[in-house]
Amino acid sequence: MRVHICAVGRLRSGPEATLIDDYTTRFDRTGRALGLGPLSLNEVEDKKGGGMPAEAALLERAIPKGAMIVTMDERGKTLTSPEFADKLAQWRDNGCQDVAFVIGGADGIDPALRAQSDFSISLGKMVWPHMLVRAMLTEQLYRAASILAGSPYHRV
């Protein structure tokens, strides 16, 4: 199952980019044997300043056709790391070819795009900067693959 992160904004070099690159590499390496990956980052940028509706249109074009859409949203379901790993395995085992994790811009995800999602995940009650959400999501993807592989990376 291919995994995509579709996000508003361009990632510049810096600590977040370093973390995301590291966890992406780890996920790809660990996930390959599990039928997970590769992980790709699809970035969009609304250069005309059209707000959430314009960002949603760009995100919709970045999401692969037929992909399961998972929004990263403060109103979503809060999962433990093992529950997240189980969700990924369930989607993979049910024949999902592509899953797209969608991260909105500073104002979040347009309600119309949120309504199209198949699942929504919250990283807690706090609001996080979208660049940190990318880093946290890539780490959790790697952690999920590690859990599914039986690796000692995740300790309870």
Backbone torsions as a table, in degrees:
resi	resn	phi	psi	omega
1	MET	NA	120.9	178.0
2	ARG	-75.1	142.6	-177.9
3	VAL	-119.8	131.3	-177.7
4	HIS	-126.1	138.5	168.3
5	ILE	-109.2	117.0	179.3
6	CYS	-108.3	114.7	-170.1
7	ALA	-136.9	148.2	174.8
8	VAL	-82.4	133.6	177.0
9	GLY	103.2	152.0	179.3
10	ARG	-99.3	132.0	178.3
11	LEU	-81.2	120.8	177.2
12	ARG	-91.6	167.8	176.9
13	SER	-66.7	150.8	-178.0
14	GLY	150.1	-172.6	-175.2
15	PRO	-62.4	-37.5	178.8
16	GLU	-64.3	-43.9	179.7
17	ALA	-61.6	-40.2	178.9
18	THR	-62.8	-46.0	178.6
19	LEU	-62.0	-46.3	-178.2
20	ILE	-62.6	-43.8	177.8
21	ASP	-60.5	-44.1	-179.0
22	ASP	-62.8	-49.8	-177.9
23	TYR	-70.4	-30.6	175.6
24	THR	-64.3	-45.8	177.9
25	THR	-60.6	-45.0	179.3
26	ARG	-62.9	-43.7	179.1
27	PHE	-61.6	-47.5	-179.1
28	ASP	-58.9	-42.4	-179.0
29	ARG	-66.5	-47.1	-177.2
30	THR	-75.5	-39.6	-174.7
31	GLY	-73.0	-25.5	-175.8
32	ARG	-52.2	-48.2	-178.3
33	ALA	-70.8	-15.5	-177.7
34	LEU	-99.1	1.8	-176.9
35	GLY	76.9	24.2	178.4
36	LEU	-116.8	130.5	176.6
37	GLY	106.7	175.1	4.7
38	PRO	-74.6	166.5	177.5
39	LEU	-98.8	126.4	177.9
40	SER	-123.3	151.0	178.2
41	LEU	-111.6	119.0	178.5
42	ASN	-111.7	107.4	-177.0
43	GLU	-99.7	141.1	175.6
44	VAL	-128.2	154.1	-179.2
45	GLU	-142.9	125.5	178.4
46	ASP	-87.7	92.5	-176.6
47	LYS	-77.3	-14.1	-178.8
48	LYS	-94.5	-3.6	177.3
49	GLY	70.5	38.5	-178.1
50	GLY	-83.1	1.7	177.7
51	GLY	74.8	-162.4	-175.4
52	MET	-58.0	-41.4	179.0
53	PRO	-61.3	-39.7	178.9
54	ALA	-68.3	-40.4	177.0
55	GLU	-62.6	-41.1	179.8
56	ALA	-61.4	-41.1	179.0
57	ALA	-62.8	-41.8	178.1
58	LEU	-66.6	-41.8	178.5
59	LEU	-63.3	-41.6	179.3
60	GLU	-59.2	-36.9	177.7
61	ARG	-71.8	-26.3	-178.9
62	ALA	-81.4	-20.9	-178.6
63	ILE	-78.6	125.8	178.6
64	PRO	-59.3	143.8	178.5
65	LYS	-57.3	132.7	177.4
66	GLY	79.9	0.8	-178.0
67	ALA	-71.3	148.3	168.8
68	MET	-71.0	131.6	-177.7
69	ILE	-103.0	121.8	178.7
70	VAL	-120.8	113.0	179.4
71	THR	-87.4	143.0	172.7
72	MET	-96.4	108.2	-168.7
73	ASP	-148.9	139.0	-177.9
74	GLU	-61.4	-18.9	178.0
75	ARG	-88.9	-1.8	-176.3
76	GLY	-76.5	-175.0	-179.1
77	LYS	-82.5	134.8	175.7
78	THR	-89.6	123.1	-177.7
79	LEU	-116.1	148.8	167.6
80	THR	-76.0	165.7	177.8
81	SER	-61.0	-44.3	176.2
82	PRO	-62.6	-36.2	177.0
83	GLU	-65.5	-39.2	177.4
84	PHE	-63.8	-43.5	177.6
85	ALA	-60.0	-43.5	178.3
86	ASP	-62.3	-39.7	178.1
87	LYS	-61.1	-47.8	178.6
88	LEU	-58.5	-45.7	-179.8
89	ALA	-63.6	-40.3	179.4
90	GLN	-62.7	-47.3	179.1
91	TRP	-60.4	-46.2	179.4
92	ARG	-60.1	-48.0	-176.3
93	ASP	-68.7	-22.9	176.9
94	ASN	-87.5	8.9	174.1
95	GLY	89.5	11.8	177.6
96	CYS	-65.3	124.9	-179.3
97	GLN	-86.3	-35.6	-177.2
98	ASP	-138.8	137.6	170.6
99	VAL	-124.6	131.8	-178.8
100	ALA	-116.1	117.0	174.4
101	PHE	-89.8	122.2	-173.5
102	VAL	-106.6	126.0	178.6
103	ILE	-119.4	121.2	-178.9
104	GLY	-79.4	-177.8	178.2
105	GLY	-86.3	-158.2	-175.5
106	ALA	-59.3	-30.5	-178.9
107	ASP	-95.7	2.3	178.9
108	GLY	97.0	-157.7	-176.8
109	ILE	-106.5	133.9	179.1
110	ASP	-54.0	136.0	-178.8
111	PRO	-54.8	-34.9	179.9
112	ALA	-65.2	-38.8	177.6
113	LEU	-72.2	-40.1	176.6
114	ARG	-57.1	-38.8	-179.1
115	ALA	-65.9	-24.2	179.4
116	GLN	-82.6	-12.3	-173.7
117	SER	-69.4	150.4	176.9
118	ASP	-87.5	-24.2	-177.3
119	PHE	-159.2	153.4	179.1
120	SER	-135.9	134.6	-177.4
121	ILE	-119.7	137.3	173.6
122	SER	-109.7	140.1	175.3
123	LEU	-93.4	19.8	178.6
124	GLY	124.4	178.0	-176.5
125	LYS	-76.3	-17.0	178.6
126	MET	-80.4	154.7	174.8
127	VAL	-94.1	134.4	-177.6
128	TRP	-114.8	147.5	173.3
129	PRO	-60.7	141.8	-173.4
130	HIS	-61.5	-28.2	177.4
131	MET	-70.7	-36.0	176.2
132	LEU	-70.3	-34.3	177.2
133	VAL	-59.7	-40.2	177.2
134	ARG	-59.6	-46.3	-179.3
135	ALA	-64.1	-44.4	-179.7
136	MET	-65.4	-40.1	179.0
137	LEU	-65.8	-44.3	179.8
138	THR	-64.2	-36.4	177.1
139	GLU	-64.8	-42.8	-179.3
140	GLN	-68.2	-33.1	174.2
141	LEU	-63.7	-45.1	177.1
142	TYR	-62.9	-43.7	179.6
143	ARG	-61.3	-41.4	178.5
144	ALA	-61.3	-45.5	178.0
145	ALA	-62.0	-39.4	178.9
146	SER	-64.3	-41.1	177.8
147	ILE	-62.1	-47.4	-179.2
148	LEU	-64.5	-29.1	179.3
149	ALA	-84.3	-8.5	-178.2
150	GLY	78.3	20.2	-179.3
151	SER	-74.2	151.8	178.9
152	PRO	-78.1	3.3	-179.1
153	TYR	-55.5	-42.1	-179.8
154	HIS	-94.8	118.9	177.0
155	ARG	-112.3	137.8	179.9
156	VAL	-87.7	NA	NA
